[in-house]
Amino acid sequence: MYHSWELCSYTSTSTIHSISMTSAEELQLLGAASGVSPYVIRVQMALAVKGLSYEYIPEDVQRKSDLLAASNPVHRKVPVLLHAGRPVCESLVLLEYLDDAFPTNNNGSGAPSVLLLPVAPRPRALARFWAAFVDGTLFPSCLGMLKRTAPQERAEMVEATLRALGHLEGVLAEVVGEEAPFFGGRAVGFLDIALGCYLPWLEVVGRLAGVAPPLLDAAGRTPRLAAWAERFRAAEPVGALLPAADKVEEYVTTVLYPKWNAAAAAAASAGN
């Protein structure tokens, strides 16, 4: 079923991230000032795994800068990577771009850079497929558990989330069957990062939605995924980039809930 893994003026406070490097002359990452965006964290993880230095420029997504508007005029969203001043957008696109643009690291040493995607066409296609599934199916249904207020609708979102996790459990079963600890094999790869950036969100949303046992259920539904999540959290350098669950929960309760409530009120008012 799962197909075997053959495997603009702008002023901001910015930070230089040096991952075994001495400078960040080529790369700038426009990210969220909140520090909890899974899409921004995903790119930070990829940059860290590949050993690339970059400058981090935090954006207030409520008051978008001229730099962000000019760099991503279509969606005006983060993350945006500026490579020698030229923007590239969308987190999964950025992961592929980093593989293509940086076969070696960017400190001038010429040392090889880790590849996130498999080299062979079929495993590459499968990694892309399941990463798109995570973004297009798993996470929307997960957030839907909080956005839906009607009990039946919320129950449907819980079921959809558990079903999506079940698919990923099946994919991982094939990899673990080959004694590989990660979706990427022996090391963290493209799909690991695509899913791993959501781990604090899965924890927080499940707790706020009152899901029991947890979404990643070590004793029941998803033992392999739960074990994989523990390995991912412990893996360097990606684990250190995951935000604390309390920080994600604060963002949900102080930013997302008010935003969703305001949208629901506006829709109700328009319907009257």
N, C-alpha and C positions, 0 to 999 in steps of 0.2 A: 504493500500500500504506500509505503513512504519512499520508495525508490532508494535502493542501497547507496550509502555514501561511499563512493569509490574515491574513496577520496585521495565739494562739500566741506565746509569748515566743521570741525568737530573737536570738542574738548571732553576728555574723559580720563578717569584713573585707569591705567592699564598695568598689566603685570607681565613680566617676562617669565615664561616657563622654560627652564633648561633641563631637558631630559638627557643627561650625559652629553650635554653640548655646552658651547661657550657663548653662542649668540643666537639671535632669532631674526636674522636680516631679511629672510624671505617671506615668512608666514605671519599673518595676523588673523586671529579668530575673534569674530564678533559673536558674543554670547550673552546669555541672560544674566542680569545682575542678581537675580534670585538665587542662583546656584543650584537649582533643582531641575532644570530642564533636561529630560532624558536625551533629547536630540543634541543639545550642546555637549552634554557629558559623553555621549557616544563618540563625538568627534574628538574630544579631549582624550578619550581612551585610545582611539586609533593613533593619534599623534604620539601618545606615550609609548604604545606598543612598538611603533615604528622608530622610536628614538628621535623624533623631530622636535626641534626647538621652535617656539612661536611666542608671539605677544598676544596676551588675552585682553580684549577690550570689552568690558561689561556694558550692556545696553539696558536701559530702562524701557521695557517693551510697551509701557503705557504712554511714554513720551519718546517716540522713535526719532533718532538723530538723523541729521542730513546724510551722514555717512551710511547708515543702514538703508535709508530711502534710495540713495544713489546706487548702493551695492546690490540691493535686491528690490528693484522697483516693482516687480510683479506681485510679490507676497508681503514684502516689508517684514520679514520674519528672520529670526536667528535659528540656526547658526549660518554664518557666512564666513567663508575662508577667503582671505585676500592673499594671493600668491603673487609676489612681486607687484602688488597693487591691483591685480586683476581678480574679480570676485568669482567664487564658485559657491552655489547654494544647494540646500537640501542634504540632510545628514547622510542618508545611504549613498547618494551620489558622491558625497565628499569622501566616504570611505574608499570607494572605487577610485576616485581621483587620486587620493594619496598613494595608492598602490601604483597607479600608472605614472604619476609625476615624480615619485621618489623611490626608484629602485635602489638608491643609496641614501644615506642620511644627509642632513643639510649642514654639517659642521665642517665640511671641506676635507674630511678624512677619506672619503670614498668608500667607507665601510658599507657592506650590503644592508639594506633595510628589510625588516621582516615583511613578508607578504601576508595580507589579511585574507585574501581570497585564494582558494585552491587554483593551481595552474591548469589542471585538466578541465576541458569544457563542461562535462556533465556535472562534476561536483560544484563547479562555479555556478552553473545554472541553478542547481538545487539550493545552494546557499542564498542566492538572490531571491529565489521563490519563497523560501521560508522566512527570510528577513522581511520581504514585502507582506507576508502573511501576519507577522508579528505587528507591523505598523498598521495594516489595513483591517485586520480582524481582531486580534487579541486585545490590543490596547484600547480601541474604541469601545469594545464590549465591556472591558474592565472599567473604564471611566463611566460607562452607561449605568453601572451598578450604583453610582452616586448621583448621577444626573436625573435618573428616573425616580419619581416619587411614588407612583402607583405601585402597589405590592406585586401585581402580576407582571408589570413591565420590568420591575427590578429583578424578579425571579427569572425572567427570560434572559436578562443580561448576565446574571450569575451562571445560568446554564450555558450560555454561549461562551463565556470566559472559560469555564471548566472544559468545555468541548475543545476549544482552541488549545488549551494546555495539554489535553489528552493527545492531540495530534503531535505536539512537540515532544511529549513523553515518548511517543512511538518512534519519532525520528532519532531521539537520543538513544533509545534502546539499541538501535543498530550500531551506533558509534561505540557505545559502552561495551557492546558485545564483542567488539574488536579491541577491547581494553584501552580505549582512548578516553581520557578524562573530559575532553571538551568536544563541542560540535566541530571545532577546527582540527580535531585529532589530538596530538600530544601537546599542542599549545593553543592558547586563546586565538580565535580567528574571527572572521567577518560575522558569522551568525551568533557566536558567543557575545560579541560586543552589541550586536543589534538587539538581542534579548536582554543581556545583562544590565544594560543601562536602565531598564525598567524595574529592577528588583526592589528598590525601596518603594516604588509606586504600587507594585503588586502587594507588598506587605501592608502598606497604609490603606489602600482602597479596600482590601479584604477585611481589615479590622474595622474601618468606619462603616462598611456595609454589613457588618455582623456575620460574616461568613465563617462558619466553623465546620470542620477543621480548616486550617489556613489554605489559601489557594495552592500553595506549594506544599503538598501534604506528604511528609516523609513516611508516614505509617499507612497511607491508604492509596489515594488516587495517583499521585505523581512522585513516587519514591526516587526515581532516577533524576528528575528535574530538581527535586529538593536537594539531593546530593550534589548535583552539578552546581546549583546556586551557592552551596557552601564552598565548593572548590573555587568558583569564580570570585567570591568575596575575598578569599584568601590569596588569590593570584595577584602578583605584582606585574605591572604597575596599575592594573585596572581597579582592583578592589579599593585602593586608597582614594579613588576618584568618586566613589559612590557617596551621595549625601546621606546624612543621618535620617532615619525614618521620621523622627520628630520634626525635622526641618521641612520635610515633604508634607507632613500632616498640617503644620502651621500654614504652609502655602495653600493647601486645599481649603482649609477652613477660613482663611482670611482673604484669599484672592479668588479662588474658583467658585466657592459656594456663593459669595455675593454676586459674582459675574453671572452665574447660572440663574440665580433668583431674579436678578434684574431682567435677564432675557426672557424668563418665563412670565414675569409681570408685564413686560412690553407686549409679548405675544397675546396674553390674555386681554390686555387693553385694546389691542388692535382687533381682536375678535368680537368685541362688544359694540 
